[in-house]
Amino acid sequence: MKRITQLLILAVLIVCCGSSQSITENNNQIDIPEEDIVRIANDDLEYEITIIEPGFNAWLLSIARPEGYYSQNFMETRNQQMVINWNIRVLQPQQYDINLYQMQIDYDSNIDYGYDVNYKLYNYFIYFQLTYKQQLSSFVPRI
């Protein structure tokens, strides 16, 4: 009886290990469409944000205000406020959805990230707020 119990436990362990392995392999095989990945970078500063958000790139190209509409100073000011609120929400998972606020954003107001980084980050915040009905600042998100 002792031997049967040991074999049964061994069989269960083998099955459990085998099933978790196939789950991991399946997760690695998930292909994320290229249009759902947006890279925000300033190569001179070695700064990069990668946004994997279905629909954001299409929204950025079709609905968001065009580049040049907002000044860099305007977007930097808004980005600073929204990053602060974003990071606060990341640190309060009991109050805010951890599926929405997963990682902190390291945004230093003393660094000039350039227009492109600020433009895409600002528009991501607008997209995020409109899509998930969130408000990251006292300003109502609008297009």
C-alpha positions in Angstrom: 0.0 0.0 0.0 2.9 2.3 0.8 4.4 1.7 -2.6 1.1 2.4 -4.4 0.8 5.7 -2.5 4.3 6.7 -3.5 3.7 5.8 -7.1 0.4 7.7 -7.1 2.1 10.8 -5.7 4.9 10.5 -8.3 2.3 10.2 -11.1 0.5 13.3 -9.9 3.7 15.3 -9.7 4.6 14.3 -13.3 1.2 15.2 -14.6 1.3 18.6 -12.7 4.8 19.4 -14.0 3.9 18.4 -17.5 0.8 20.6 -17.6 2.5 23.7 -16.2 5.2 23.2 -18.9 2.6 23.2 -21.7 1.0 26.4 -20.3 4.3 28.2 -20.3 5.0 27.1 -23.8 1.6 28.3 -25.0 2.2 31.7 -23.4 5.4 32.1 -25.3 3.7 31.3 -28.6 1.1 34.1 -28.3 1.9 36.5 -31.1 1.2 40.2 -30.4 0.3 42.0 -33.6 3.0 44.5 -34.5 0.4 47.3 -34.8 -0.4 46.9 -31.1 3.2 47.6 -30.0 4.3 51.2 -29.8 7.9 52.1 -29.0 8.5 55.5 -27.4 12.2 56.3 -27.3 14.8 58.9 -27.3 17.9 57.1 -28.3 20.2 60.0 -27.3 19.0 59.7 -23.7 18.8 55.9 -23.8 15.2 56.2 -22.8 12.4 53.9 -24.0 8.8 53.0 -23.2 7.1 50.1 -24.9 3.4 50.2 -24.9 1.5 47.0 -25.7 -2.0 48.1 -25.8 -4.5 46.8 -28.4 -6.0 49.7 -30.3 -3.6 52.4 -29.1 -1.6 52.7 -32.3 -4.7 52.9 -34.5 -6.2 55.5 -32.1 -2.9 57.5 -32.2 -2.9 57.5 -36.0 -6.6 58.2 -36.6 -8.2 60.0 -33.6 -5.4 61.8 -31.6 -4.5 65.3 -32.3 -1.6 65.5 -34.9 2.0 66.1 -33.9 2.6 69.8 -33.6 -0.9 70.5 -32.2 0.3 70.7 -28.6 3.6 72.4 -27.5 6.2 70.2 -25.8 5.9 72.4 -22.7 2.2 71.8 -22.5 2.6 68.0 -22.8 5.5 67.9 -20.3 3.4 69.7 -17.7 0.5 67.3 -18.2 2.7 64.2 -18.4 4.3 65.2 -15.0 0.9 65.4 -13.3 -0.4 62.2 -14.9 2.8 60.2 -14.1 2.6 61.2 -10.5 -1.0 60.0 -10.2 -0.2 56.9 -12.2 2.6 56.0 -9.9 0.5 56.6 -6.8 -2.1 54.2 -8.2 0.6 51.5 -8.9 1.6 51.7 -5.3 -2.0 51.3 -4.1 -3.1 47.9 -5.5 -5.8 47.5 -2.9 -7.5 50.6 -4.2 -6.8 50.6 -7.9 -7.0 47.7 -10.5 -3.6 46.0 -10.7 -4.5 45.0 -14.3 -4.5 48.7 -15.3 -1.7 50.0 -13.1 1.1 47.4 -13.4 4.4 49.3 -13.5 5.7 52.7 -12.3 6.8 55.2 -14.9 10.2 56.8 -14.3 9.6 60.3 -15.7 12.1 63.0 -14.5 10.9 66.6 -15.1 14.5 67.7 -15.3 15.2 65.7 -18.4 14.3 66.8 -21.9 12.8 63.7 -23.4 12.0 65.4 -26.7 8.8 66.0 -28.5 8.1 62.5 -29.8 8.4 60.9 -26.3 6.2 63.5 -24.7 3.7 63.4 -27.6 3.2 59.6 -27.4 3.2 59.4 -23.7 0.6 62.2 -23.4 -1.6 60.6 -26.0 -1.3 57.2 -24.3 -2.6 58.8 -21.1 -5.5 60.4 -23.0 -6.3 57.0 -24.7 -6.0 55.1 -21.4 -8.3 57.5 -19.6 -10.9 57.5 -22.3 -10.7 53.7 -22.8 -10.8 52.6 -19.2 -12.8 55.5 -17.8 -10.1 56.7 -15.5 -9.0 60.3 -14.6 -5.3 60.9 -13.9 -5.4 64.6 -13.3 -7.9 67.4 -12.6 -8.2 67.9 -16.4 -10.9 66.0 -18.1 -9.3 63.9 -20.9 -10.5 65.0 -24.3 -9.4 64.8 -27.9 
